[in-house]
Amino acid sequence: MRLGLALGYWGRGPSPGHVALAQEAERLGYDSVWTAESWGSDVFTPLAWIAAHTSRIRLGTAVAQMAARSPTTTAMHALTLDHLSGGRMMLGLGLSGPQVVEGWYGRPFPSSPLTATREYVDVVRQVLRREAPVELAGRFHSHPYRGPDATGLGKPLKPITHPLRPDLPILLGAEGPKNVAQTARIADGWLPLYWSPTRPEVYGPAVRELPEDFLVAPLAQARVCDDVAEGLLPVKAMLGFYIGGMGHAARNFHADLMARMGYEEEAHRIQELFLSGRREEAVLAVPDAFADEISLVGPRERIAERLESWRKGPVTDLLVLAPDPHTLRVLAELNSR
């Protein structure tokens, strides 16, 4: 199992420690470093900055939101960064939910998310392979565009820049069983948001029959500390925001996943508290047991024991959201045993 460093996205501004953390991760033998976006900082610019300050570590987006860019635009970002970094780029994509897609990006949420995702990946792969001009008679991502307001002058094109790698890895963030099954068919890897080593079945039967060399790269918060309850607070804060704030009460994929993991009542309670403005209470309502099973928190010996369960399953890359170099170092030492 390889280790990756997950840096997430910014809050008020860029973290002054991100480059140093990425450099330390590279020194410790971490395989990859990953950035993210929501509705603030974008995912590609920080990754380019990190690429300029590192030399070996692979670079991934976890995730680039599909609604933020047309598939050809995303492919341009990926092939450009792949060239600039000497072939270190991995493209992680995610659909997000209606609240973000329509509320932030001003785009309609697709009536068939699986079809929209499949078409998006198809176009990106066509660009990267550069075998012919990009053409797709799609429902959501037609190339050329042939909608009712089209001029009719659209011309199929292929990238002027020759991509460095036509097989640049594409990973998808997927939560529902049907989405996970499609991801195993059309992508090179999967980015689970909440991965519990003891509950792989919540993602559906596809998890048991993944293709050879398929990447499974879940994100897990990690912290070496003496007080487990205190160490879980950042995990609970993240969960409170995702379960309560990243989605509508009537449609929230994160809450749905938490419910499938056995915490349906708690998920509804977190949403209720968060959406009524009681955010601190929403965070405290996240069960410690749930936060604990999807993270690596506590003394070194406890983390060592729990790390074994992550190794036994299909996980190929553990993307560590760690607050400090000490935690990164401990995990590197434990994982090399």
N, C-alpha and C positions, 0 to 999 in steps of 0.2 A: 504494500500500500504506500503510494507516494503521498507526500505532504505538499499542500499549497497554502499560500497566505492570502486570505480574503480581507480586503481593505474597506469594502462597502462604499458608501457615498458620503459626501460632505454634509455638514450641517451649516454652520455660519460661514465657513470658509475652508480652504484647504488645510488639512492637518500638516503641521510642519514636520511630523515624524514619519510620514508615509514612505518617503524615499529611503530614509534610514532603516525603517523596518524591512522594506523590500531588499535592501542591500544586505542586511543581517540574515534574512531568510535565504538569500542566494549563498551567502558564506556558509550557512549551516547545512546546505544541501537540499533545501526545498526545491521542488520541481517547478512550481508555478506561482504566479501572483495574479490576483483577480480584483477588478474594480466593478462598481455597480452604478446604477442611476435610478432615480425615482421621478421627482419633479423639481430638480435643482441642478446640481452639477451633472455634466454628461459623463458617459462611461469611457469614451475613447481618448479624450484629451489627457486625463491623468495617466492613462496607460502609456501614452506616447512619452510623457515626461519621465515615467519610471523606466521605460525602455532605454531612454538616453542615459540613465544613470546606472544601468546594470548591463551584463554582458551574456549571461547564460540562461537565467531563469525564464521559463516560458510565461507568456502574457495572455490572460483571458478576461473576457467580459462575463460577468455573472450578476445580472444579465443586461444585454442591450435590448431595450424595449422595441418591439417590432413596430408599434404605432408611431414611434418617434421618427422613423425614416422609411422611405420606400426601400424595397429589398435591394435595388441596384445601388442606392446610396450607402446602405450598410455594407454591401460587398466592396464598394470603393474604399470605405474606411478600413475594412479588414485587409484588403490587398495592399493598401498603402502602408499600414502599420506592419504588415508582414515583411515588406521590403525594407522598411526603415530599421527593423529589429533583427534582420538576418534570418527570418523564418521561424520566429518564436510565437506567432499569434495563434490563439484559439478563440473562435467566435461562439460565445454563449448567447442565446436568444430567448426572450420570454414574451408572451402575449400580454401580460398584465390583465387587469379586469376592467369592467365597464366604467367604474368611477374614474379611473385614471385615463383610460383611452378616450372617453368622451369628454371628461371634465378638464383634463390638462392638455391633451393633444388635439382636441377638437375633431376627433375622427369617430365615425360610427363603430361601435363594437361589433365585430363580425357575427352574423347570425349562425354561422357554422365555424367555430374556432378551429376545429381540426382541419377543415378545408383551407382556411386562411393560412394556417401555419404551414401546411404541406406546400401550398403554392409559393409562399415566401421562401422556404428553403429551396424549392426547385429553382427559383430565379437566382438566388444567391449562388447556387452550385453552377448554374449556367455561366454566370459571370466569371467565376473562378476557373472553370474549365476552359473557357474561351475557345470552344470548338466551333462555334457558329454564333451568328447574331442571336440575341436573347429574344425568344418568342414563347408566349404562353397564352393560350385562350382560356384564361382563368376567370373564376367567379369574382375574386377579390383583387387579384394582382395581374391583370392583363397587360401583356407587352407585345406590341405597342398598345396604347390605350385606345379602346374602341367604344367608349361610352356614348350615350346619346348627345353629349355636348362636345364630342371629339371633332377636330377639324378634318380628320381623314388623312392628314399629312404625316402621321407618325411613321417612323422608319425603324425597323429592327436594327439594333446596333450591338457591337461587342466592344469590350473595353479597349481603349487605345493602349493603356499600359498592360503589358503581359504580366499576369499574376506570377508571383514567385513560386507558389505551390498550388496546383489545381486541386489538391486534396487537403487543403487547409481544414482542420477539424471544426465541425459544427456540432455544438451541444445545445440541448433545449431544456429550459426549465419547464417541468411538467408535474402536475399534482394528481389529477384524476386518472383512474385506471385506463380509460380509453386513450387519453393523451400520452400516458407512459408507453402504452403498447405501440402507438404510432411513432413515438420518439425512437423506440428500438428498431423500427423499420426504416426510418428516413434519415436519422442523425448518426453521428459518430459517438455521441455520449449524452448523458443525462445529468441534469443539475437538480437533485431533490432539494427542496427548501427545508423541510423538517425530516430528518432521517433518524429513525430509531432502530438500532441494530436488532431489537427484539420484535419488531413489528413490520417486517418487509411486506407482509401480505396486504397491508392497507393500500399499497400502490397497484394491486392487481396481479394476475397470474404472469404477466409479461416479465416480472422481475426474476422469475425462476428460469427463464429461457432467453437470456440476453445473448446477443451475437458475440462471437469471439472478438477480442480486442476492443469491446465496447467500453467506453469510459463511464463510470458511475462516480460522480464527484459531489457529494453533499457538503453543505456548509455547516460548520459546528462552532459555536462560541467556546472558547477554552480559556481557563484561568487557573494557574497554580496558586492556591491560597489555603489557609488553615480553616477558615470558616466557610463551609459549603453554602449555607443559607445566604450569606452575604455575597458570595461569588456568583450565586444564581440571579441576583437582582438585575444585572444588565441583560441576562437572557430573558427574564420576565418582562423587562421594559421593551425589548424588541418584540416579543410575542404580543404584548398588550397593544402595541402600535399596529402590527400586521393583522392581528385578529380583530381588533376593534376599529382601526382607522383606515386600513387599506382595502376598502370594499364597502359596498352598501349593505345595510342590514338584511336586505332581501337576496343579495347575491355577493357572497364573499368566499372565494375559493380557499383562502387560508383557514377560515372558520370551518368550512366543510371538511377539510383535511383533519383538523383537530377533532372534529366530531367523529370521523371514521376511526380515529386513534383511541376512542373510548372516552372522550371528554366533551360530549355534546352539550350537556347542561352548562358546564363551565364556559364553553365557547360562547353560548348565547348570553351568559351573564357578563362576560368581558365586553361583548359588543354593546350590550345595553348600557353599561357604565361608561364606556368610552364615548359613545355617541350622545350621551346626555351631558358630556363635559366633565365627567368625574374620572379623569385619566389616571390619577394616582391610585384610586380604588381599583380601576381596571387592571393595572399592573399587579397589584397585590392579589387580585382574584385569580391570576394565573397559577395553577397548581405547581408547587415545587416539584412534584413527581414528573409532570410533563416537561418542565424546563430541564430537569436533570437528565431525562433519558435521551434528549437530543443534543446534549452538550458534554463537555469534558471539564468538570470543575472540581476543585478540591486539592488535597495534598498530593504530592508526587505519587505516593504508593496507590492512592485511590484511582488516579488517572491511569496509571500503568495497568491496573487490573481491568478497568473499563475499556481501555484501548484494545484489548484482546478481542472483545466482542465486535468491534468495528472491523477488525482484520478478518474475522471468520466469514463475513458475508460477501456480497458482490462489490463492495466499495473498492475502487481502484485508486482514487485520489481523495484524500480528506482535506477539505478547504477550511483552514483554521482562521477564525476571526479572533485574534489574540491581542490583548491590549499592551503587551510589553515584551521586550526581547527575552526576558527570563522564561516566560511561558513557551515562546518559540523554541528556545534552546532545550528545555526539558522534553518537549514533544519530539524534537529531532533525536535526542538521545534515546528516548524510550522506543521510538519507531525503528531505530537501527539495530535493536537487539535481535 
